[in-house]
Amino acid sequence: MAAPEQEEDRETTVETVDEEELYGPSEELLENISAALAEGDIPQVETLIEDLHPADVADLIEHLEPEERKLFVEITRHVIEAETISHLDETVREEVVEQLGPQAVAEVVGELDTDDAVELLEDLEPEQQQEVLQSIPAEERILLQQGLTFPEDSAGRLMQRELVAVPSHWTVGETIDFLRAAKDLPDDFYDLFVVDPAHKPLGSIPLSRAMRSPRTTRLTDIMDEELRLVPFDTDQEAVAYLFKQYALVSAPVVDDAGRLIGVVTVDDVVRVIDEEAEEDLMKIVGASDTDFHAPAHLIAWQRVRWLVVTLINTMIAATVISQFQDTIQHLVALAVLMPIVAAMGGNAGVQVITVTVRALATREITPQSNLLRIVGKELVVGFLNALVFAAILGVVASVWFGHVELGFVLAGAMIFNMIWAGFAGTLIPLAMDRLGFDPAIGAGPFLTTTTDVLGFFSFLGLATLFLT
């Protein structure tokens, strides 16, 4: 049905928003907040954040300098919404929670949905957890304590306990009357879950379908019986895949007995997808997802472990090079060109690893069906790329050093190493995943070591055979 026509004399103002202004605090707002904080103008600070979404206030807090952040939280603690705290980066949230104190944090937890409350509590020290929990009403405290017992990064931690479950013998009219009269409904919900007397889910009804149906319609006549039930201990990555695969908006979570205990909603899954993608990217390069806000000494310690692995890799490569000292002394051009072989192989391999790790995360690779096809495809891609760069660098080396044989040796080593990079870049992550290790963490160092060692060995070995 079309909306009623508006009065002719009513003017409608449509404001065009630049892409940079669609979300997050603007540079101008940050400058104004910093200036108001410097002047101690509390009313101005409150005015500036009054119309901001809680997520944008969280972004604002993260952008402030540490001293400004403390002052901002102190000034606005009575007006900051609980949702703002849940949107903060983990490192910044720890600082803010410590500044607010247990009593204020308990008030924040009490205002949040259980999924966000559990996420906030799980990052606290055990002593802080207990202090906060003791300040929460018993009924809510029991749910939160139970949530903390579920495995980390599982559906049990991800779900919210607030949901709408209705008995199977109700009609649409009875359900609507219940929704209007109930005082403890979730702020936002998308599906109604139809349950039996044992509270086991029988089906689900999109809220929009219920609103369109006549009041006398029985719920069992319009419910979807094909439910995607999520056990409470399901890993959050699997939950995210479930939502992606079946375009879900919400999914019921059940306990060991099959009883409905919670619901995972799409907003939480979007956060999981973002976190998992960021985590995999950071692991590949040996960084931490909290690097940006963490203290410098912690960042240094987190990264030094990766650098130690790199040091070991380079020592192995240096050992291989040392076996060809006579060959390098005979033809100094080898020392100039050999890093090219290792670097091209390493970069080609990292491309393959990134694609493979992502495919594993999204379950696009299955050992039973398409493993051989994926490996074969990467070998072909590696071979084609190798031919292109072997031809280019072979000609460059021949012209640069006036040595045609050197160009052929460089081209041969390039082909060998880039084909190996395609092969290893696929198989190493797959093997690590099959053995139960995280391929995002270990695949990179293993690949770099092999491409460096084999790149130097193939180039210097061919040079020893054909140029000395």
C-alpha positions as CSV (number, residue, x, y, z in Angstrom):
1,M,0.0,0.0,0.0
2,A,1.4,3.4,-0.9
3,A,1.9,6.0,1.7
4,P,-0.7,8.8,1.9
5,E,0.1,11.8,-0.2
6,Q,1.7,14.6,1.8
7,E,0.4,18.1,1.8
8,E,1.6,20.1,-1.1
9,D,3.0,23.0,0.9
10,R,5.2,20.6,3.1
11,E,8.8,20.9,2.1
12,T,11.1,17.9,2.3
13,T,14.7,18.4,2.9
14,V,17.1,15.7,1.8
15,E,20.6,16.1,3.0
16,T,23.4,14.4,1.0
17,V,26.0,12.8,3.1
18,D,29.6,12.2,2.0
19,E,30.9,8.7,2.1
20,E,33.4,9.6,4.9
21,E,30.5,10.9,7.0
22,L,28.4,7.7,6.8
23,Y,29.8,6.3,10.0
24,G,32.3,7.1,12.7
25,P,33.4,10.5,14.2
26,S,34.5,13.1,11.7
27,E,37.9,14.9,11.9
28,E,36.0,18.1,12.8
29,L,34.2,16.4,15.7
30,L,37.4,15.0,17.1
31,E,39.1,18.4,17.0
32,N,36.1,20.0,18.7
33,I,36.0,17.3,21.4
34,S,39.8,17.7,22.0
35,A,39.4,21.5,22.3
36,A,36.4,21.2,24.7
37,L,38.4,18.7,26.8
38,A,41.4,21.1,26.9
39,E,39.2,23.9,28.1
40,G,37.3,21.7,30.6
41,D,34.0,22.7,28.9
42,I,31.8,19.8,30.1
43,P,28.5,21.0,28.7
44,Q,30.1,21.3,25.2
45,V,31.5,17.8,25.4
46,E,28.0,16.4,26.3
47,T,26.4,18.5,23.5
48,L,28.8,17.2,20.9
49,I,28.1,13.5,21.7
50,E,24.4,13.9,22.4
51,D,23.2,12.7,19.0
52,L,26.0,10.2,18.3
53,H,25.3,6.5,18.0
54,P,26.9,4.4,20.8
55,A,29.3,2.8,18.2
56,D,30.4,6.2,17.1
57,V,31.0,7.3,20.7
58,A,33.2,4.2,21.1
59,D,35.2,5.1,18.0
60,L,35.6,8.6,19.4
61,I,36.9,7.2,22.7
62,E,39.4,5.1,20.8
63,H,40.7,8.0,18.7
64,L,41.4,10.1,21.8
65,E,44.9,10.3,23.4
66,P,45.2,8.3,26.6
67,E,45.0,11.3,28.9
68,E,42.1,12.8,26.9
69,R,40.4,9.4,27.0
70,K,40.5,9.3,30.8
71,L,39.2,12.9,31.1
72,F,36.4,12.2,28.5
73,V,35.2,9.0,30.4
74,E,35.3,10.9,33.7
75,I,33.3,13.8,32.3
76,T,30.7,11.7,30.4
77,R,30.4,8.6,32.6
78,H,26.9,9.5,33.7
79,V,25.7,9.8,30.1
80,I,27.7,7.1,28.2
81,E,25.4,4.4,27.1
82,A,26.1,0.8,28.1
83,E,26.2,-0.2,24.4
84,T,29.1,2.2,23.9
85,I,31.3,0.1,26.3
86,S,30.5,-3.1,24.4
87,H,31.6,-1.5,21.1
88,L,35.1,-0.6,22.5
89,D,38.2,-2.3,21.4
90,E,39.3,-4.9,23.9
91,T,42.4,-3.1,25.1
92,V,40.6,0.3,25.4
93,R,37.6,-1.4,27.1
94,E,39.9,-2.8,29.8
95,E,41.1,0.7,30.5
96,V,37.6,2.2,30.6
97,V,36.2,-0.6,32.8
98,E,39.1,-0.2,35.3
99,Q,38.4,3.6,35.4
100,L,34.6,3.1,35.9
101,G,34.9,0.7,38.8
102,P,32.9,-2.5,39.7
103,Q,29.7,-0.8,40.7
104,A,29.4,1.3,37.5
105,V,30.4,-1.8,35.4
106,A,27.7,-3.8,37.1
107,E,25.2,-1.2,36.0
108,V,26.5,-1.3,32.4
109,V,26.3,-5.2,32.4
110,G,22.7,-5.0,33.7
111,E,21.7,-2.8,30.7
112,L,23.3,-5.0,28.1
113,D,21.9,-8.1,26.3
114,T,23.4,-11.2,27.8
115,D,25.7,-11.9,24.8
116,D,27.3,-8.4,25.1
117,A,27.4,-8.7,28.9
118,V,29.2,-12.1,28.8
119,E,31.7,-10.7,26.3
120,L,32.4,-7.8,28.6
121,L,32.7,-10.0,31.7
122,E,35.0,-12.6,30.1
123,D,37.7,-10.1,29.6
124,L,37.8,-9.1,33.3
125,E,40.2,-10.5,35.8
126,P,38.5,-13.2,38.0
127,E,38.4,-10.9,41.1
128,Q,36.8,-8.1,39.0
129,Q,34.3,-10.6,37.6
130,Q,33.2,-11.6,41.0
131,E,32.9,-8.0,42.2
132,V,30.7,-7.1,39.3
133,L,28.6,-10.2,39.4
134,Q,27.9,-9.7,43.1
135,S,26.3,-6.4,42.3
136,I,23.9,-7.9,39.7
137,P,20.5,-9.2,40.7
138,A,20.5,-13.0,41.3
139,E,18.3,-14.0,38.3
140,E,20.6,-12.1,35.8
141,R,23.7,-13.3,37.6
142,I,22.8,-16.9,37.2
143,L,22.4,-16.5,33.4
144,L,25.7,-14.6,33.1
145,Q,27.6,-17.2,35.2
146,Q,26.2,-20.0,33.1
147,G,27.3,-18.1,29.9
148,L,30.8,-17.8,31.2
149,T,31.0,-21.6,31.7
150,F,30.4,-22.2,27.9
151,P,33.6,-22.8,25.8
152,E,35.3,-19.7,24.6
153,D,34.5,-18.6,21.1
154,S,31.5,-20.9,21.1
155,A,27.8,-20.4,20.3
156,G,27.1,-20.5,24.0
157,R,29.3,-17.4,24.5
158,L,27.9,-15.8,21.3
159,M,24.2,-16.3,22.0
160,Q,21.8,-14.0,23.8
161,R,19.4,-15.5,26.3
162,E,16.7,-13.0,25.5
163,L,14.4,-14.5,22.9
164,V,10.7,-15.1,22.1
165,A,9.5,-18.7,22.6
166,V,5.8,-19.5,22.2
167,P,3.9,-22.7,22.7
168,S,2.8,-24.7,19.7
169,H,-1.0,-24.6,20.5
170,W,-1.2,-20.8,20.3
171,T,-2.7,-18.8,17.5
172,V,-1.2,-15.6,15.8
173,G,-3.7,-13.5,17.8
174,E,-2.6,-15.0,21.1
175,T,1.0,-14.5,20.2
176,I,0.5,-10.8,19.3
177,D,-1.4,-10.2,22.5
178,F,1.5,-11.8,24.5
179,L,4.1,-9.7,22.7
180,R,2.1,-6.5,23.5
181,A,1.7,-7.4,27.2
182,A,5.1,-8.9,28.0
183,K,7.5,-6.6,29.9
184,D,10.8,-8.5,29.4
185,L,11.0,-9.0,25.6
186,P,14.3,-8.5,23.8
187,D,14.9,-5.0,22.4
188,D,15.3,-6.5,18.9
189,F,14.2,-9.9,17.6
190,Y,13.5,-11.3,14.2
191,D,12.0,-14.8,14.7
192,L,9.5,-16.4,17.0
193,F,10.5,-19.9,18.1
194,V,7.7,-22.4,18.5
195,V,8.5,-24.9,21.3
196,D,6.9,-28.0,22.8
197,P,6.2,-28.5,26.6
198,A,9.8,-29.6,27.1
199,H,11.0,-26.3,25.6
200,K,12.5,-28.0,22.6
201,P,12.2,-26.0,19.4
202,L,9.7,-27.3,16.8
203,G,9.9,-24.5,14.3
204,S,10.4,-20.8,13.7
205,I,8.2,-18.0,12.4
206,P,9.7,-14.7,10.9
207,L,8.1,-11.8,12.8
208,S,7.0,-10.3,9.5
209,R,5.0,-13.5,8.6
210,A,3.3,-13.5,11.9
211,M,2.3,-9.8,11.5
212,R,0.8,-10.6,8.0
213,S,-1.2,-13.6,9.1
214,P,-4.9,-13.5,10.4
215,R,-5.3,-13.7,14.2
216,T,-7.0,-17.1,14.0
217,T,-4.1,-18.8,12.2
218,R,-2.4,-21.5,14.3
219,L,1.4,-21.0,14.7
220,T,2.0,-24.6,13.6
221,D,0.4,-23.8,10.2
222,I,2.8,-21.0,9.3
223,M,6.0,-22.0,11.1
224,D,9.2,-23.2,9.3
225,E,9.8,-26.8,10.5
226,E,13.4,-26.9,9.0
227,L,15.4,-25.4,11.8
228,R,19.1,-24.9,11.8
229,L,19.7,-25.9,15.5
230,V,23.1,-24.8,16.9
231,P,24.5,-26.8,19.8
232,F,25.9,-24.5,22.5
233,D,29.5,-25.8,22.1
234,T,29.6,-25.1,18.3
235,D,32.6,-23.0,17.3
236,Q,31.7,-19.4,16.4
237,E,33.4,-19.8,13.0
238,A,31.0,-22.7,12.2
239,V,28.1,-20.5,13.3
240,A,29.2,-17.7,11.0
241,Y,29.5,-20.2,8.1
242,L,26.0,-21.5,8.9
243,F,24.6,-17.9,8.7
244,K,26.5,-17.3,5.4
245,Q,25.5,-20.6,3.8
246,Y,21.8,-20.3,4.6
247,A,21.3,-16.5,4.7
248,L,20.0,-16.6,8.3
249,V,19.0,-13.7,10.4
250,S,18.9,-15.7,13.7
251,A,19.4,-19.3,14.8
252,P,18.3,-21.1,17.9
253,V,20.9,-22.5,20.3
254,V,20.2,-25.7,22.2
255,D,21.7,-27.6,25.1
256,D,22.7,-31.3,25.3
257,A,19.0,-32.2,25.8
258,G,17.9,-30.2,22.8
259,R,16.2,-27.5,24.8
260,L,16.1,-24.0,23.5
261,I,18.5,-21.9,25.6
262,G,19.4,-18.9,23.5
263,V,19.6,-17.3,20.0
264,V,22.4,-16.1,17.9
265,T,21.6,-13.0,15.8
266,V,23.1,-11.7,12.6
267,D,24.7,-8.6,14.3
268,D,26.8,-10.9,16.4
269,V,27.8,-13.0,13.4
270,V,28.9,-10.0,11.5
271,R,31.2,-9.2,14.4
272,V,32.5,-12.7,14.4
273,I,33.2,-12.6,10.7
274,D,35.1,-9.3,11.1
275,E,37.1,-10.6,14.1
276,E,38.0,-13.9,12.4
277,A,39.1,-12.2,9.2
278,E,41.2,-9.7,11.1
279,E,42.7,-12.4,13.3
280,D,43.7,-14.6,10.3
281,L,45.3,-11.6,8.6
282,M,47.2,-10.6,11.7
283,K,48.4,-14.1,12.4
284,I,49.8,-14.4,8.8
285,V,52.0,-11.4,9.4
286,G,52.8,-12.2,13.1
287,A,50.9,-9.2,14.6
288,S,48.2,-9.0,17.2
289,D,44.6,-7.7,16.7
290,T,45.1,-5.4,19.7
291,D,48.4,-3.9,18.5
292,F,47.0,-0.5,17.7
293,H,45.9,0.3,21.3
294,A,48.3,-1.9,23.3
295,P,51.3,-0.5,25.1
296,A,54.6,-0.4,23.1
297,H,56.3,-3.0,25.3
298,L,53.5,-5.5,24.9
299,I,53.5,-5.0,21.1
300,A,57.2,-5.5,21.0
301,W,56.9,-8.8,22.9
302,Q,54.1,-10.1,20.7
303,R,56.0,-9.4,17.6
304,V,59.5,-10.6,18.7
305,R,58.3,-14.2,18.6
306,W,57.6,-13.9,14.9
307,L,60.9,-12.1,14.3
308,V,62.7,-15.0,16.1
309,V,61.1,-17.4,13.6
310,T,62.3,-15.1,10.8
311,L,65.8,-15.1,12.2
312,I,65.9,-18.9,12.2
313,N,64.6,-18.9,8.7
314,T,67.3,-16.5,7.5
315,M,70.0,-18.5,9.4
316,I,69.0,-21.7,7.5
317,A,69.0,-19.8,4.2
318,A,72.5,-18.3,5.1
319,T,73.7,-21.8,5.8
320,V,72.7,-22.9,2.3
321,I,74.3,-19.9,0.7
322,S,77.5,-20.6,2.6
323,Q,77.9,-23.9,0.8
324,F,78.3,-22.1,-2.5
325,Q,80.9,-19.5,-1.5
326,D,83.3,-20.6,-4.3
327,T,80.6,-20.3,-6.9
328,I,79.6,-16.8,-5.7
329,Q,83.3,-15.7,-5.7
330,H,83.6,-17.0,-9.2
331,L,80.6,-15.0,-10.5
332,V,79.8,-12.0,-8.2
333,A,76.6,-11.3,-10.3
334,L,75.0,-14.3,-8.5
335,A,75.0,-12.4,-5.2
336,V,73.1,-9.6,-6.9
337,L,70.5,-11.8,-8.5
338,M,69.8,-14.5,-5.9
339,P,67.6,-12.5,-3.6
340,I,65.2,-12.0,-6.6
341,V,64.5,-15.7,-6.8
342,A,63.8,-16.1,-3.1
343,A,61.6,-12.9,-3.0
344,M,59.5,-13.8,-6.0
345,G,58.9,-17.3,-4.7
346,G,58.1,-16.1,-1.2
347,N,55.6,-13.4,-2.4
348,A,53.9,-15.9,-4.8
349,G,53.6,-18.4,-2.0
350,V,52.1,-15.8,0.4
351,Q,49.4,-15.1,-2.2
352,V,48.6,-18.8,-2.4
353,I,48.6,-19.2,1.4
354,T,46.3,-16.2,1.9
355,V,43.8,-17.6,-0.5
356,T,44.1,-21.1,0.9
357,V,43.7,-20.1,4.5
358,R,40.6,-18.0,3.6
359,A,39.2,-20.9,1.6
360,L,39.6,-23.2,4.6
361,A,37.9,-20.7,6.9
362,T,34.9,-20.5,4.5
363,R,35.0,-24.3,3.8
364,E,35.4,-23.8,0.1
365,I,38.2,-26.4,0.2
366,T,37.1,-30.0,1.1
367,P,39.7,-32.8,1.0
368,Q,37.1,-35.2,-0.3
369,S,35.9,-33.3,-3.3
370,N,38.1,-30.6,-4.7
371,L,41.5,-30.9,-3.1
372,L,43.3,-32.3,-6.1
373,R,41.6,-29.7,-8.4
374,I,42.7,-26.8,-6.1
375,V,46.3,-28.0,-5.9
376,G,46.4,-28.7,-9.6
377,K,45.1,-25.2,-10.4
378,E,47.7,-23.5,-8.2
379,L,50.4,-25.5,-9.9
380,V,49.2,-24.3,-13.3
381,V,49.0,-20.7,-12.0
382,G,52.5,-20.9,-10.5
383,F,53.8,-22.3,-13.8
384,L,52.2,-19.6,-15.9
385,N,53.5,-16.8,-13.6
386,A,56.9,-18.5,-13.5
387,L,57.2,-18.5,-17.3
388,V,56.3,-14.8,-17.5
389,F,58.8,-13.7,-14.9
390,A,61.5,-16.2,-15.9
391,A,61.4,-14.7,-19.4
392,I,61.5,-11.1,-18.1
393,L,64.3,-11.6,-15.6
394,G,66.2,-14.0,-17.8
395,V,66.4,-11.3,-20.5
396,V,67.2,-8.6,-17.9
397,A,70.0,-10.6,-16.4
398,S,71.5,-11.5,-19.8
399,V,71.5,-7.8,-20.9
400,W,72.6,-6.4,-17.5
401,F,75.6,-8.7,-17.0
402,G,76.2,-9.6,-20.7
403,H,76.0,-13.3,-19.8
404,V,73.3,-15.3,-21.6
405,E,73.9,-18.5,-19.6
406,L,73.3,-16.6,-16.4
407,G,69.9,-15.5,-17.8
408,F,69.0,-19.1,-18.4
409,V,70.1,-20.2,-15.0
410,L,68.1,-17.4,-13.3
411,A,65.0,-18.3,-15.4
412,G,65.3,-22.0,-14.5
413,A,65.6,-21.3,-10.8
414,M,62.6,-18.9,-11.0
415,I,60.4,-21.5,-12.7
416,F,61.3,-24.1,-10.1
417,N,60.8,-21.9,-7.1
418,M,57.5,-20.3,-8.2
419,I,56.0,-23.7,-9.0
420,W,57.1,-24.9,-5.6
421,A,55.5,-21.8,-4.0
422,G,52.2,-22.6,-5.6
423,F,52.4,-26.3,-4.5
424,A,53.6,-25.6,-1.0
425,G,51.4,-22.6,-0.5
426,T,48.4,-24.9,-0.9
427,L,49.6,-28.1,0.8
428,I,51.2,-26.6,3.9
429,P,48.0,-24.9,5.2
430,L,46.0,-28.0,4.3
431,A,48.4,-30.3,6.2
432,M,48.5,-28.0,9.2
433,D,44.7,-27.8,9.3
434,R,44.4,-31.6,9.0
435,L,46.9,-32.0,11.9
436,G,44.8,-29.6,14.1
437,F,47.1,-26.6,13.9
438,D,46.1,-23.1,12.9
439,P,47.3,-22.6,9.3
440,A,47.2,-18.9,9.6
441,I,49.9,-18.9,12.3
442,G,52.4,-21.5,11.0
443,A,52.0,-21.7,7.2
444,G,53.8,-18.4,6.5
445,P,57.1,-19.2,8.3
446,F,57.2,-22.8,6.8
447,L,56.6,-21.5,3.3
448,T,59.1,-18.6,3.6
449,T,61.8,-21.0,4.8
450,T,61.2,-23.4,2.0
451,T,61.0,-20.8,-0.8
452,D,64.2,-19.1,0.5
453,V,66.2,-22.3,0.9
454,L,65.0,-23.9,-2.3
455,G,65.3,-20.6,-4.2
456,F,68.9,-20.1,-3.2
457,F,69.7,-23.8,-3.6
458,S,68.2,-24.1,-7.1
459,F,69.8,-20.8,-8.3
460,L,73.3,-21.4,-6.9
461,G,73.1,-25.1,-7.7
462,L,72.3,-24.5,-11.3
463,A,75.0,-21.8,-11.4
464,T,77.5,-24.3,-10.1
465,L,76.5,-26.9,-12.7
466,F,76.5,-24.7,-15.7
467,L,78.5,-21.6,-15.0
468,T,81.7,-22.9,-13.2
